[in-house]
């Protein structure tokens, strides 16, 4: 078949569509060289110690599996730097991990601003924190220089005893400048670049623990630009009022020069607003730096004092709820346009700038990451750094790839036509897994829009991509992880991410990557760990395709790592991945089995469909007295069901005639359900008929002749079956009230009596 495909693919004007999504191959998979946990721990300890004791400015990249114990090793070795060696800062993805790192090392946990009054980051003047995502703007500038609490904190630092309560945050920041060992988050590093040095100016060694993002991606809309225009006009009016009052200078700055600089910026802001309104389409357009040179120059101007001087992911309101001072994002936008990493799409401005983590890597940081991106690896190589991969044995882990479809974010959205099918298949899969695993040992990972629609599953923990696939230890005691679909970048997001990564490599002095090409194609890909290939769509350019596949593969490997399989060698662990995605052979990923679900295999589907046909055919046979297929189909149509095929009718007649059958032997809980209900519900309806008959001192034969008043739909069907059986019965004897319940099934030549009350039916 493979040779036939190769020959047919040479024919012009045609496309070969594979019969199956996977096939065998003679190409051996790339397998990771794994070592025992003890060896991994020793190698990691040596690597970290060499970095801390070294004096090289080149970065070090270590690809180390999650659960190896690198955080504990970092804590042990960092503790030594409290007294000896270079000052150190460890950067983690989350606050909880930073607090854990500071506890292990004995260093300071550098916090950010917060509305929690018991934390150091609480501001007495700006107590309310508004999330960045809700307001589309960055943090306001705190008036620490004139705030009475800030002045009191400065007095404390001089050894004085102020009467006013000092600002705990300023004291906390000063402590972080002096502490030799500090732990913080990647977001905090972005907000305070001075964390990479001490108060005396000595440069800290930087360790990036699973947070080596090279680019910070942001977006703004027209309303955001309008707020910049309003803020600029407000700044002009404020300075004019001050000048009229005789205050021509603001410290060392001239108010008149600031007015002129702000007025020069206004036409560019208005042009930016027009640019957004002129691009409402789905097409993504890159903003050329050459057309915005003057804008980039102006937003960097030190004259624009109304711009925010800090960067974080929140804004603050003062105690009266009035003051909101924007907006450092404008300066960042100018930097992004200069780099050529700004785009407009659907009237939204997207842009990317280099992160503080990227700057730290260029200054010789240590990157510890189980799944470093292709861009990080390229940057480290361009800077002359070293790369090490340490893969640890996971003998108890079994990764199962179920080739059941993409289960993408769009298909799993409640607005999608395929949502109902996705939900049914997902719930059936969860049910099957729960029958094999204790529910409290199961975790589920899928798209946020999908899991938000699910009702609570008792004892099963549910997470979503982007939050629960990395940076936590909540599932380290689970034994099974079900993954329903994997995240993929949309074409527009992929373009922005790729171009930003490409620019980072160029800025690091590396060889430029190929320019973006969004053309797509289909090809065969090797399945990691298998002598098999999978047929899937990807990017036409092989390098871009590898970059995109590694992006998704990294997130899968991080999710698998939540089970901490390298440390749990004495209990079986299972990860079930439902996806049809060409994962790359990176980060030590291996699939132990590749399977297809029942609902995707035509043979299994036909077998189930035939069983349903036989099941409902037997019911229709007895309901119509077994006279003909036409009568049976008329009865089925009357009850809203599909008819019986001519090929199935002989088998139905053979099964329904002359043999003993019990309703409990029919398949229960099939899809589609018979009469819209399971067969056991029909049995319960027959039970009720018996109860009615016994209650009135009647036989079932009498009840069949008498009928019921206002029967429910299932009782009506049960009566029809009972009447048909009475008509067909000739030699089996009458139904007696002394029987538990009996029903004649079959013709007069071969009648039998079968109890329809069966334990457990």
Secondary structure, 3 states (H helix, E strand, C coil): CHHHHHHHCCCCCCCCCCCCCEEECCCCCCCCCEECHHHHHHHHHHHHHHHHHCCCCCCEEEEECCCCCHHHHHHHHHHHHHCCCCCEEEEECCHHHHHHHHHHHCCEECCCCECCCCCCCECCCCCEEEEHHHHCCCCCCCCCCCCHHHHHHHHHHCCCCCCCCCCHHHHHHHHHHHCCEEEEEHHHHHHCHHHHECCCCCECEEEEECCCCCEEEEEECHHHHHHHHHHHHHHHHHHHHHHHCCCCEECCEEHHHHHHHHHHHHHHHHHHHHHHHCCCCCCCEECCHHHHHHHHHHHCCCCCCCCCCCCCCEEEECCCCCCCCCCCHHHHHHHHHHHCCEEEECCEEEEEEECHHHHHHHCCCEEECCCCCHHHHHHHHHCCCEEEEEEECCCCEEEEEECCCCCCCCCCCCCCCCHHHHHHHHHHHHHHHHHHCCHHHEEEEECHHHHCCCCCCCCCEEEECCCCCCCCCCCCCCCEEEEECCCCCCHHHHHHHHHHHHHHHHHCCCCCCCCCCCCEEEEEEECCCCCEEEEEEEECCHHHHHHHHHHHHHHHHHHHHHHCHHHCCCCCEEEEEECCCCCCCCCCCCCCEEECCHHHCHHHHHHHHHHHHHHHHHHHHHHCCCCCHHHHHHHHHHCCCCCCCHHHHHHHHHHHCCCCCCHHHCCCCCCCCHHHCCHHHHHHHHHHHHHHHHHCCCCHHHHHHHCCCCCCHHHHHHHHHHHHHHHHCCCCCCCCCCCCCEEEECCCCCCEEEECCCCCC
